[in-house]
Amino acid sequence: MSVPAAPRSTAPPGQPKKAATAAWIGSALEYYDFFIYGSAAALIFPEVFFDESDPATATLLSLATFGVAYAARPLGAFVLGHIGDRLGRKKIMVFTLILMGLSTFLIGCLPTRSQAGTLAPVLLVLCRVLQGISAAGEQASANSMTLEHAPPHRRGFFTSFTLSGTQGGQLLATLVFLPVAALPEDQLLSWGWRVPFWLSVAVAVVGYVIRRTLDETPAFAQQTATEGVVKLPLVVLVREHWADVLRVIAGALIASVSTIFTVWALAYATGDSVGMSRSSMLWVGALANLVALAAIPLWAVLSDRIGRRPVFLIGAVGSAVTMFLYLWAISTGSYPLTLLLGIVAFGIVYSAANGVWPAFYGEMFTTRVRLSGVAIGTQIGFAVAGFAVTFAAQIAGPDGDDWFAVALFTAALCVPPVIAALSARETHTVPTEELGERAHRQAPRPETAAV
């Protein structure tokens, strides 16, 4: 029996800006938690949680715990994507923020290896898994919220706030770690490293206040009122959008550029072979992220004019090239050159792909399965990107200084995103209510349920 058509729903005045602001602040606060772990994994945890008698192995194991959260992300994506497409975007946005804040605070309370033996790294991994589950639902729910609230001709700009918020969180994490890294060694390893993790309590409180006042999206409300929600979003996703899910998985491998830049390059630059100071390299990340805050919305605005595909391709191909230049600069020991190329590679070039993918991926799916599609596709790809750091540590050799092999590995991971973008449909001019409809029309309508 057909369902009568409802008038197209539009966002109330001010809601697009409110949704973008909530996405920016929430993502910044959530990814502050996520990225302080990356800094600690590169600089602190090898000595605090692992065997100090073998520094190389300790660093490798510490970087592996960074990747554990990415391995947990697909599980979180399946569960939270299903719930978000059935109960709404807002509920997931609030839940993920609370879970991230709690798990990060607990990391700051953990006993060290000297206090609890092998139990310490086990507890660390468990907390990291909770961080990964939280992050899996965060970006997808924020992307869906902003995309479905945004004016059709400015979806790229409004959805980019999710990723500029992520960069803001990374910048905040770096700035918090600067004074911590400057502490005397004994204070740093005893209590100093815990402070950034304890601050996550404030993160959770602020984020909760912001997000709980946000309205559900008009698109989801209309879907619920007319056709009802999908009982099994995953079934619909596989039936109608399997090719787009594969594209998103391949496209999400571009995140390897971020993890290599943020974690492996930091460990390489501050290691014995190069010997740059922790504080100076943290400033490279801070300034690159500051530039990215401006670059991401600019790239997104360009994608609203010329399309998602060309902008994404600039970022993917450009990142493959500039990673060679950045790691080469580190190998020379020249800090000015490292700073300059770090800003170019991560702050400008990578921002092209990073700023446009929220709209690019979200526009591939219908409202019924958008959160599931983006969450599952990105988190499977991000799982590979997370462990790219561990692979890079192995590829770099016993001394950890084969930067060329790591750059080549990173460039190879940029190839699938290029192929995904070239095979994708251009959607920047498609009306919001018609997004994903080509796949929708080609498949039988699944059973839905009213809420």
Disulfide bonds with the S-S distance in Angstrom:
none
